[in-house]
Amino acid sequence: MSRFGLFSAGALSFAIPLLQIKKILQDSRSFALPCLPAAVTGVLVDEDRPVPVLDVELLHDNSTCGEKSYHYHVLVESEYGTLALPADLSVRIVSEQKGTITTALKDYPPWVVGIFYCQEMKHLILNIDFLAIEMTQGFWRSTSEADAARRHQ
């Protein structure tokens, strides 16, 4: 039986397999550092290690690019190390039997591996390994730079 952590960040509702969740931090502080990839909003320190905080707003079509503050950080393990995803207060752990899972259609971006429908809500199941490598290696730099340029016009 699989279990998922269900989270939201603004208009984005997402699910993470419970086995990939390291811990959930409340009101943790992140720090902006120079020369971070555009999709990394900052770094928080957990157990004396820096953890990149991904800009989950970039994962949603109506992004506000880091303008919202979140009360939680979900620390997740990827093949490339620990990452932090910001989240709102709606944190729940549920088993897959509480909902329905479908595989992601070709219309979804590669960081979505499936859809988990639970209590009439749609949660995107995130591919944490894809997000870890692509978002921290500058894959989204051109998109976020273009968005920033449009905001400053």
Salt bridges, closest charged atoms under 4 A:
ASP27 OD1 - HIS71 ND1 3.63
ASP46 OD2 - LYS22 NZ 3.64
ASP46 OD1 - LYS23 NZ 2.96
GLU47 OE2 - LYS23 NZ 3.07
GLU77 OE2 - LYS22 NZ 3.88
ASP88 OD1 - LYS68 NZ 3.54
ASP147 OD1 - ARG150 NH2 2.13
